[in-house]
Amino acid sequence: MRSAIPRPTNSEKMEQIRAAMAEILAGVLKEGFHGTAALELTVQDGTIQHIRRKVEQLER
């Protein structure tokens, strides 16, 4: 297994992931939210290709 040192090409994507996670958490960690949240990464040969976020709120 190779080292977990981030590739330079992933640096920008990793910042995008941190920002996306902060936005998701800000939206769902509040009173009245019921649902699911997900952050999905597509990685090819150790390089982050795509970031997908999904938030589904249940209607109550």
C-alpha positions as CSV (number, residue, x, y, z in Angstrom):
1,M,0.0,0.0,0.0
2,R,1.3,3.5,-0.9
3,S,1.7,6.4,1.4
4,A,-1.4,8.6,2.1
5,I,0.5,11.8,1.2
6,P,-1.9,13.9,-0.9
7,R,-1.0,14.5,-4.6
8,P,-0.4,18.1,-5.5
9,T,-3.2,17.8,-8.1
10,N,-5.6,17.0,-5.3
11,S,-4.9,20.1,-3.2
12,E,-7.6,22.2,-4.9
13,K,-10.1,19.4,-4.9
14,M,-9.5,18.8,-1.2
15,E,-10.3,22.4,-0.4
16,Q,-13.5,22.0,-2.4
17,I,-14.3,18.9,-0.4
18,R,-13.8,20.8,2.9
19,A,-16.0,23.7,1.7
20,A,-18.7,21.3,0.4
21,M,-18.7,19.4,3.7
22,A,-19.0,22.6,5.7
23,E,-21.9,23.8,3.5
24,I,-23.7,20.4,3.9
25,L,-23.3,20.4,7.7
26,A,-24.5,24.0,8.0
27,G,-27.6,23.1,6.1
28,V,-28.5,19.8,7.9
29,L,-27.3,20.3,11.5
30,K,-30.2,22.5,12.5
31,E,-33.4,21.9,14.2
32,G,-36.2,20.8,11.9
33,F,-34.0,19.0,9.4
34,H,-34.9,15.3,8.8
35,G,-33.2,13.5,6.0
36,T,-29.9,12.3,4.6
37,A,-26.8,14.0,3.3
38,A,-23.9,12.5,1.3
39,L,-20.6,13.6,-0.2
40,E,-19.3,11.3,-2.9
41,L,-15.9,11.4,-4.5
42,T,-14.9,9.8,-7.8
43,V,-11.2,8.9,-7.8
44,Q,-9.1,7.6,-10.6
45,D,-5.5,6.4,-10.0
46,G,-5.3,8.4,-6.8
47,T,-6.6,11.7,-8.3
48,I,-9.9,13.1,-7.3
49,Q,-12.0,13.5,-10.4
50,H,-15.5,14.6,-9.3
51,I,-17.2,15.7,-6.1
52,R,-20.9,15.1,-5.7
53,R,-23.1,16.3,-2.9
54,K,-26.6,15.1,-2.2
55,V,-29.0,16.3,0.5
56,E,-32.5,14.9,0.7
57,Q,-35.0,16.3,3.2
58,L,-38.0,14.4,4.3
59,E,-41.3,16.1,4.2
60,R,-43.1,15.7,7.5
